[in-house]
């Protein structure tokens, strides 16, 4: 197998057009290739600057999970820090987790930040939302978002495999009316809902309970309520 390492977006586009298979850290893909056979050529974005951004409001797809730190919102930092083991986090990438993994531990965090994705296909770069990204699986270059007012993340290993994951964030909107976003990974499904944020936590929680998240099993609903209450408390502080 030939591993190609483009150093620009244009080179990465050329690799795609020539049939190179994108890989992140290959923490999951390697086992599949060993079972099913290796492709003739693969491609990594680790030398592409646009895929390695890390800072306020942006995160590149080629960034290793162990490098995701306090420069990003708490919900995203905590999500990355709770993926697998330290050895996994030193090889797994943001893009591989969100697009290439069935667990998609970072997806709930990205959803509550209302992140937008910059992606690449043989035709060039384009912007898309996370729903289209995970459905069509183009090559992710980076994520961008507006800074939240507060955010939080919780993983509950005691709930089984895969563990229940809860992400919540209060984010500003274009009209400056904040919105509470909550995403839950229940099994392998990710549910995401949003409700208007207000100064009365009880009213916000009641509005959230009226969404499909209110139909979750009781232990999950209680965990969601606890996580949201914490985030709302830090928003109004």
GUZA-481365 format. One record per residue (C-alpha): residue in three letters; x, y, z. Coordinates in Angstrom, 2 decimals. Example, Ala and Ser with C-alpha at 12.3 -4.5 7.8 and 13.67 -1.06 7.14 Angstrom:
BEGIN
<residuo: ala; X: 12.30; Y: -4.50; Z: 7.80>
<residuo: ser; X: 13.67; Y: -1.06; Z: 7.14>
// end
This chain:
BEGIN
<residuo: unk; X: 0.00; Y: 0.00; Z: 0.00>
<residuo: unk; X: 1.29; Y: 3.46; Z: -0.92>
<residuo: unk; X: 0.64; Y: 6.10; Z: 1.74>
<residuo: unk; X: 0.46; Y: 9.57; Z: 0.20>
<residuo: unk; X: 1.17; Y: 12.67; Z: 2.30>
<residuo: unk; X: -0.05; Y: 15.78; Z: 0.47>
<residuo: unk; X: 1.14; Y: 19.13; Z: 1.81>
<residuo: unk; X: -1.70; Y: 21.29; Z: 0.46>
<residuo: unk; X: -5.42; Y: 21.12; Z: -0.19>
<residuo: unk; X: -4.82; Y: 21.05; Z: -3.94>
<residuo: unk; X: -2.50; Y: 18.05; Z: -3.59>
<residuo: unk; X: -5.03; Y: 16.29; Z: -1.35>
<residuo: unk; X: -7.71; Y: 16.91; Z: -3.97>
<residuo: unk; X: -5.45; Y: 15.36; Z: -6.59>
<residuo: unk; X: -4.91; Y: 12.31; Z: -4.40>
<residuo: unk; X: -8.67; Y: 11.87; Z: -4.03>
<residuo: unk; X: -9.18; Y: 12.13; Z: -7.77>
<residuo: unk; X: -6.59; Y: 9.38; Z: -8.25>
<residuo: unk; X: -8.40; Y: 7.02; Z: -5.91>
<residuo: unk; X: -6.44; Y: 7.42; Z: -2.65>
<residuo: unk; X: -8.43; Y: 6.30; Z: 0.41>
<residuo: unk; X: -8.42; Y: 8.90; Z: 3.23>
<residuo: unk; X: -7.21; Y: 7.72; Z: 6.62>
<residuo: unk; X: -6.89; Y: 9.47; Z: 9.95>
<residuo: unk; X: -4.89; Y: 7.69; Z: 12.60>
<residuo: unk; X: -6.07; Y: 4.36; Z: 11.12>
<residuo: unk; X: -6.84; Y: 3.11; Z: 14.65>
<residuo: unk; X: -10.00; Y: 1.43; Z: 13.34>
<residuo: unk; X: -9.27; Y: 1.16; Z: 9.63>
<residuo: unk; X: -6.13; Y: -0.92; Z: 10.04>
<residuo: unk; X: -8.01; Y: -3.91; Z: 11.46>
<residuo: unk; X: -10.53; Y: -3.73; Z: 8.60>
<residuo: unk; X: -7.73; Y: -3.68; Z: 6.03>
<residuo: unk; X: -6.03; Y: -6.63; Z: 7.66>
<residuo: unk; X: -9.26; Y: -8.56; Z: 7.34>
<residuo: unk; X: -10.46; Y: -7.37; Z: 3.93>
<residuo: unk; X: -7.24; Y: -6.40; Z: 2.18>
<residuo: unk; X: -5.28; Y: -3.18; Z: 1.84>
<residuo: unk; X: -6.06; Y: -0.53; Z: -0.79>
<residuo: unk; X: -3.48; Y: 0.30; Z: -3.44>
<residuo: unk; X: -3.03; Y: 3.81; Z: -2.03>
<residuo: unk; X: -4.12; Y: 5.75; Z: 1.03>
<residuo: unk; X: -3.81; Y: 9.40; Z: 2.02>
<residuo: unk; X: -3.20; Y: 11.22; Z: 5.30>
<residuo: unk; X: -3.85; Y: 14.92; Z: 5.91>
<residuo: unk; X: -1.20; Y: 15.24; Z: 8.61>
<residuo: unk; X: 0.96; Y: 17.55; Z: 6.45>
<residuo: unk; X: -1.91; Y: 19.76; Z: 5.23>
<residuo: unk; X: -1.99; Y: 23.04; Z: 7.23>
<residuo: unk; X: -5.75; Y: 23.55; Z: 6.88>
<residuo: unk; X: -6.33; Y: 20.15; Z: 8.51>
<residuo: unk; X: -4.09; Y: 20.94; Z: 11.48>
<residuo: unk; X: -5.61; Y: 24.16; Z: 12.82>
<residuo: unk; X: -6.22; Y: 24.23; Z: 16.57>
<residuo: unk; X: -7.48; Y: 27.33; Z: 18.34>
<residuo: unk; X: -10.42; Y: 29.44; Z: 19.34>
<residuo: unk; X: -13.25; Y: 28.58; Z: 16.99>
<residuo: unk; X: -11.53; Y: 26.00; Z: 14.78>
<residuo: unk; X: -10.19; Y: 22.46; Z: 14.87>
<residuo: unk; X: -8.55; Y: 20.53; Z: 12.06>
<residuo: unk; X: -9.46; Y: 16.98; Z: 11.07>
<residuo: unk; X: -5.85; Y: 15.78; Z: 11.27>
<residuo: unk; X: -5.33; Y: 16.95; Z: 14.85>
<residuo: unk; X: -4.57; Y: 14.03; Z: 17.17>
<residuo: unk; X: -7.07; Y: 13.70; Z: 20.01>
<residuo: unk; X: -4.44; Y: 14.05; Z: 22.74>
<residuo: unk; X: -3.63; Y: 17.55; Z: 21.39>
<residuo: unk; X: -7.20; Y: 18.82; Z: 21.79>
<residuo: unk; X: -6.88; Y: 21.07; Z: 24.85>
<residuo: unk; X: -8.25; Y: 24.19; Z: 26.57>
<residuo: unk; X: -7.96; Y: 26.19; Z: 23.37>
<residuo: unk; X: -11.30; Y: 24.69; Z: 22.31>
<residuo: unk; X: -14.59; Y: 24.81; Z: 24.30>
<residuo: unk; X: -14.83; Y: 22.56; Z: 27.34>
<residuo: unk; X: -17.37; Y: 20.23; Z: 25.72>
<residuo: unk; X: -15.00; Y: 19.42; Z: 22.85>
<residuo: unk; X: -11.92; Y: 19.20; Z: 25.05>
<residuo: unk; X: -13.63; Y: 16.80; Z: 27.46>
<residuo: unk; X: -15.02; Y: 14.68; Z: 24.63>
<residuo: unk; X: -11.56; Y: 14.19; Z: 23.12>
<residuo: unk; X: -9.95; Y: 13.46; Z: 26.48>
<residuo: unk; X: -12.40; Y: 10.61; Z: 27.14>
<residuo: unk; X: -11.90; Y: 8.67; Z: 23.91>
<residuo: unk; X: -10.32; Y: 5.26; Z: 24.48>
<residuo: unk; X: -6.91; Y: 5.02; Z: 26.12>
<residuo: unk; X: -3.96; Y: 7.37; Z: 26.08>
<residuo: unk; X: -2.37; Y: 5.26; Z: 23.36>
<residuo: unk; X: -5.50; Y: 5.58; Z: 21.21>
<residuo: unk; X: -5.69; Y: 9.34; Z: 21.73>
<residuo: unk; X: -2.07; Y: 9.71; Z: 20.59>
<residuo: unk; X: -2.89; Y: 8.16; Z: 17.21>
<residuo: unk; X: -6.61; Y: 8.80; Z: 16.58>
<residuo: unk; X: -7.64; Y: 12.01; Z: 14.79>
<residuo: unk; X: -10.58; Y: 14.36; Z: 15.00>
<residuo: unk; X: -11.73; Y: 13.53; Z: 11.47>
<residuo: unk; X: -11.35; Y: 9.80; Z: 11.95>
<residuo: unk; X: -13.49; Y: 9.92; Z: 15.08>
<residuo: unk; X: -16.30; Y: 12.04; Z: 13.65>
<residuo: unk; X: -16.48; Y: 10.59; Z: 10.13>
<residuo: unk; X: -14.75; Y: 7.23; Z: 10.26>
<residuo: unk; X: -15.90; Y: 5.83; Z: 13.62>
<residuo: unk; X: -19.19; Y: 4.17; Z: 14.50>
<residuo: unk; X: -18.95; Y: 5.56; Z: 18.06>
<residuo: unk; X: -18.34; Y: 9.19; Z: 16.96>
<residuo: unk; X: -17.55; Y: 10.34; Z: 20.51>
<residuo: unk; X: -16.80; Y: 13.90; Z: 19.34>
<residuo: unk; X: -19.97; Y: 14.26; Z: 17.28>
<residuo: unk; X: -22.32; Y: 15.23; Z: 20.17>
<residuo: unk; X: -19.84; Y: 17.92; Z: 21.25>
<residuo: unk; X: -19.57; Y: 19.30; Z: 17.72>
<residuo: unk; X: -23.36; Y: 19.28; Z: 17.32>
<residuo: unk; X: -24.04; Y: 21.34; Z: 20.44>
<residuo: unk; X: -21.48; Y: 23.89; Z: 19.26>
<residuo: unk; X: -23.48; Y: 24.11; Z: 16.01>
<residuo: unk; X: -20.18; Y: 23.52; Z: 14.22>
<residuo: unk; X: -19.83; Y: 23.85; Z: 10.47>
<residuo: unk; X: -17.52; Y: 21.57; Z: 8.52>
<residuo: unk; X: -15.14; Y: 22.41; Z: 5.71>
<residuo: unk; X: -14.84; Y: 19.31; Z: 3.54>
<residuo: unk; X: -13.04; Y: 18.24; Z: 0.39>
<residuo: unk; X: -14.03; Y: 16.11; Z: -2.57>
<residuo: unk; X: -12.47; Y: 15.73; Z: -6.05>
<residuo: unk; X: -14.32; Y: 18.88; Z: -7.13>
<residuo: unk; X: -12.83; Y: 21.08; Z: -4.39>
<residuo: unk; X: -13.61; Y: 22.39; Z: -0.90>
<residuo: unk; X: -17.08; Y: 23.18; Z: 0.38>
<residuo: unk; X: -18.87; Y: 23.97; Z: 3.63>
<residuo: unk; X: -21.50; Y: 21.68; Z: 5.06>
<residuo: unk; X: -23.34; Y: 20.87; Z: 8.27>
<residuo: unk; X: -22.65; Y: 17.87; Z: 10.46>
<residuo: unk; X: -25.76; Y: 15.98; Z: 9.38>
<residuo: unk; X: -24.65; Y: 15.97; Z: 5.75>
<residuo: unk; X: -21.05; Y: 15.31; Z: 6.76>
<residuo: unk; X: -21.88; Y: 12.11; Z: 8.66>
<residuo: unk; X: -24.40; Y: 10.96; Z: 6.04>
<residuo: unk; X: -22.31; Y: 11.46; Z: 2.90>
<residuo: unk; X: -18.84; Y: 11.18; Z: 4.51>
<residuo: unk; X: -16.75; Y: 13.51; Z: 2.39>
<residuo: unk; X: -13.17; Y: 14.16; Z: 3.49>
<residuo: unk; X: -13.31; Y: 16.47; Z: 6.52>
<residuo: unk; X: -10.72; Y: 19.26; Z: 6.62>
<residuo: unk; X: -11.80; Y: 21.24; Z: 9.69>
<residuo: unk; X: -14.59; Y: 22.34; Z: 12.00>
<residuo: unk; X: -15.52; Y: 25.92; Z: 12.92>
<residuo: unk; X: -17.96; Y: 27.31; Z: 15.50>
<residuo: unk; X: -18.92; Y: 30.39; Z: 17.49>
<residuo: unk; X: -17.68; Y: 30.45; Z: 21.09>
<residuo: unk; X: -20.36; Y: 29.13; Z: 23.48>
<residuo: unk; X: -21.42; Y: 30.94; Z: 26.64>
<residuo: unk; X: -20.98; Y: 27.66; Z: 28.54>
<residuo: unk; X: -20.68; Y: 23.99; Z: 27.66>
<residuo: unk; X: -20.22; Y: 20.57; Z: 29.24>
<residuo: unk; X: -19.73; Y: 16.91; Z: 28.43>
<residuo: unk; X: -20.45; Y: 13.71; Z: 30.32>
<residuo: unk; X: -19.78; Y: 10.06; Z: 29.53>
<residuo: unk; X: -21.39; Y: 7.39; Z: 31.70>
<residuo: unk; X: -19.40; Y: 4.12; Z: 31.46>
<residuo: unk; X: -21.80; Y: 2.45; Z: 33.90>
<residuo: unk; X: -24.59; Y: 2.58; Z: 31.31>
<residuo: unk; X: -23.04; Y: -0.15; Z: 29.16>
<residuo: unk; X: -21.19; Y: -0.37; Z: 25.88>
<residuo: unk; X: -21.18; Y: 2.02; Z: 24.21>
<residuo: unk; X: -21.57; Y: 4.39; Z: 27.17>
<residuo: unk; X: -24.24; Y: 7.06; Z: 27.23>
<residuo: unk; X: -22.77; Y: 10.41; Z: 26.17>
<residuo: unk; X: -24.32; Y: 13.80; Z: 26.91>
<residuo: unk; X: -23.12; Y: 17.11; Z: 25.50>
<residuo: unk; X: -24.71; Y: 20.49; Z: 26.18>
<residuo: unk; X: -23.90; Y: 24.08; Z: 25.28>
<residuo: unk; X: -25.51; Y: 27.51; Z: 25.34>
<residuo: unk; X: -24.52; Y: 29.22; Z: 22.11>
<residuo: unk; X: -25.16; Y: 32.72; Z: 20.79>
<residuo: unk; X: -27.28; Y: 33.14; Z: 17.70>
<residuo: unk; X: -27.11; Y: 35.77; Z: 14.96>
<residuo: unk; X: -29.85; Y: 37.78; Z: 16.70>
<residuo: unk; X: -27.96; Y: 37.47; Z: 20.03>
<residuo: unk; X: -30.67; Y: 35.24; Z: 21.49>
<residuo: unk; X: -28.82; Y: 32.30; Z: 23.07>
<residuo: unk; X: -29.93; Y: 28.74; Z: 22.41>
<residuo: unk; X: -29.43; Y: 25.64; Z: 24.53>
<residuo: unk; X: -28.31; Y: 22.68; Z: 22.44>
<residuo: unk; X: -28.17; Y: 19.14; Z: 23.79>
<residuo: unk; X: -26.91; Y: 16.02; Z: 22.03>
<residuo: unk; X: -27.08; Y: 12.50; Z: 23.41>
<residuo: unk; X: -25.42; Y: 9.36; Z: 22.11>
<residuo: unk; X: -27.74; Y: 6.55; Z: 23.17>
<residuo: unk; X: -26.28; Y: 3.28; Z: 21.90>
<residuo: unk; X: -24.94; Y: 4.12; Z: 18.45>
<residuo: unk; X: -27.61; Y: 6.74; Z: 17.73>
<residuo: unk; X: -27.04; Y: 10.44; Z: 18.30>
<residuo: unk; X: -30.05; Y: 12.62; Z: 19.14>
<residuo: unk; X: -29.73; Y: 16.41; Z: 19.02>
<residuo: unk; X: -32.26; Y: 19.06; Z: 20.04>
<residuo: unk; X: -32.26; Y: 22.78; Z: 20.78>
<residuo: unk; X: -34.52; Y: 25.10; Z: 22.76>
<residuo: unk; X: -34.40; Y: 28.85; Z: 23.49>
<residuo: unk; X: -32.27; Y: 29.80; Z: 26.47>
<residuo: unk; X: -33.80; Y: 31.94; Z: 29.21>
<residuo: unk; X: -33.03; Y: 33.07; Z: 32.76>
<residuo: unk; X: -35.38; Y: 30.50; Z: 34.32>
<residuo: unk; X: -33.70; Y: 27.04; Z: 34.25>
<residuo: unk; X: -36.97; Y: 25.29; Z: 35.03>
<residuo: unk; X: -38.64; Y: 26.67; Z: 31.92>
<residuo: unk; X: -35.67; Y: 25.73; Z: 29.76>
<residuo: unk; X: -35.68; Y: 22.19; Z: 31.15>
<residuo: unk; X: -39.44; Y: 21.88; Z: 30.60>
<residuo: unk; X: -39.00; Y: 22.96; Z: 26.98>
<residuo: unk; X: -36.25; Y: 20.38; Z: 26.52>
<residuo: unk; X: -38.43; Y: 17.65; Z: 28.05>
<residuo: unk; X: -41.03; Y: 18.35; Z: 25.35>
<residuo: unk; X: -38.55; Y: 17.40; Z: 22.61>
<residuo: unk; X: -37.71; Y: 13.80; Z: 21.56>
<residuo: unk; X: -35.04; Y: 13.80; Z: 24.30>
<residuo: unk; X: -37.92; Y: 13.61; Z: 26.76>
<residuo: unk; X: -38.65; Y: 10.09; Z: 25.49>
<residuo: unk; X: -35.27; Y: 8.72; Z: 26.58>
<residuo: unk; X: -35.26; Y: 6.07; Z: 29.34>
<residuo: unk; X: -35.55; Y: 7.55; Z: 32.83>
<residuo: unk; X: -31.86; Y: 7.12; Z: 33.83>
<residuo: unk; X: -30.79; Y: 8.90; Z: 30.63>
<residuo: unk; X: -33.34; Y: 11.70; Z: 31.16>
<residuo: unk; X: -32.06; Y: 12.26; Z: 34.69>
<residuo: unk; X: -28.47; Y: 12.37; Z: 33.47>
<residuo: unk; X: -29.41; Y: 14.86; Z: 30.76>
<residuo: unk; X: -31.22; Y: 17.02; Z: 33.31>
<residuo: unk; X: -28.19; Y: 17.03; Z: 35.64>
<residuo: unk; X: -25.79; Y: 17.95; Z: 32.81>
<residuo: unk; X: -28.04; Y: 20.68; Z: 31.45>
<residuo: unk; X: -28.63; Y: 22.12; Z: 34.94>
<residuo: unk; X: -24.86; Y: 22.39; Z: 35.41>
<residuo: unk; X: -24.37; Y: 24.16; Z: 32.08>
<residuo: unk; X: -27.28; Y: 26.53; Z: 32.68>
<residuo: unk; X: -25.88; Y: 27.40; Z: 36.11>
<residuo: unk; X: -22.53; Y: 28.34; Z: 34.62>
<residuo: unk; X: -24.19; Y: 30.35; Z: 31.87>
<residuo: unk; X: -25.98; Y: 32.61; Z: 34.33>
<residuo: unk; X: -23.00; Y: 32.92; Z: 36.67>
// end
